[in-house]
Amino acid sequence: MVCPYCKKDSHVTNSRLQKRANSVWRRRKCTNCGAIWTSLERLDYATVWRVRKGKHLTDFGRETLLISLYEALKHRKSPDIDAKYICDTVIAKLTTKKLVELPATLITTTAHDILRRYDKVAAGLYNATHKINNQ
């Protein structure tokens, strides 16, 4: 990775796996100017997962899931933070399925199940938007 300040090479001085967020945290140091910064590396699921909606396939969009969760959690004090953590939980749960092609219904039912355990009002709002049949 290049230094954001002088655009020269850098090296990793510390690295840790973030199991809960399914990412890697790295402390980096520039070999030229000595600047130190942190990077967070996360898998781009749009390049891994495809979502099936009927006969159509689209790339998985983490942002789409995040926005729909945020809309359901708007009544809470910190809907942005809550939506981020629930989105990460949904993605972690979907990762255990070991699928490349995800049915859209699997994503919505997984998100609804997690929301139902977290906040019943949010689960109801999410269900109203996504019309989930298995309550």
N, C-alpha and C positions, 0 to 999 in steps of 0.2 A: 504494500500500500504506500502511496506517496504522501508526503507531509502536506497538510492543508495550508501551511504557512510558506514554505520555500519550494515546494514541489519536487523535493529530492526523496530518495528511498528512506524507508524506516524499517525497524525491526520490532518484534514482539518481546516485551519484557515480562509480561504476566498474562496468563490466559486461564479462564475458568468456564466450565460448562454450566449453563443456566438451565437445569432440567425442567423446572416449572414453565419457563418461557420458551423452551425448546430453541435456545440460541447459545451463542458463544460470546462471552465478554472478553475483550482483549485490551491491555494497556500497551501502547506503542510509543516508541521514541525515535525521533528523527536522527539519522546518522550524520546529517550535515549541521543543522542548527540546534539540535538538542531538545527541541520542543517535545512535550509529552501530552498525549491525548488518549481518549478511550474510544473504542469502536465496539459496536454490538452487531454481530453477524447472525442473521436469521434466514432460514430457508424461504425462498419465494415460492409459495404454494401454487401460484398461477402457472408456473412452469412445470409443476408436478401433477396437479389435479385438474381434471376436466369435470364439469358439472353437466349432467344430463337433465334437460327439461323437455320431456316428451321425446321428440326425435332429434332435437337440437343439442349440440355440445358447445359449451362455452368454457373459457378459463375460469378457474376459481378466483373470486375476488374477496380478499380479506376485508377490504374496505366496505363492500356491500353488506357483509355479515355484521361488521362493526356498526354501521349506520342503522341497520334494522334493530340491533340490540339497544343502541343508544335511544332510538325512538321509543322502545318499550320501557326504558328505564328513566325517562325524562322526569318522572315524579320524584325521584330520589335526590338527595343532597348533592351527590357527585356522580351524575350519570355517565360522564365521559370516562372516569376511572373505572367505575363498575363495568361498563360495557367493554373496556379494554381487557380486563381480567376474565370476564365471562367469555369473550371472544377467544382468548388464549386457551381457556378450558375446553371450549367446543372444538377447537382445532386439535388440541391434544387428544381428545376423545375420538375424533375422526381419524387421526393418525393411527390409532390402534386397530382400525378396520383393515389397514393395509390394502386399500383400493386405489386405483389410478383414476377410475371413472366413478364419480359420486352422484347418486341420484339426488336431485334437489330436495326431495322429500326427506332424505336421510339427514341432510344439513338442518332443515327446519325442525324436524322432530327431535334431533339431538339438542339443538339450541333451546327448544321449548322445554324438554325434560330438565335441562340444567337450570333454566330460569324458574321452573316450577319449584325446584328445591331451594332456590335462592330468594325469590320474591314472587308470591302468587299473583299480585296485581300486575307485575311486569309480564308474567306468563300469560295472563288473560289478555293484555294489550297485544302481545306478540301473536297470540292465537287469533285475535280479531283481524290482524293484518294478513296473516299467512294461512288462515283456514285449515288448521290442523285437526284431523278427525279423531285421533286416539288420545282423548283426555283421560 
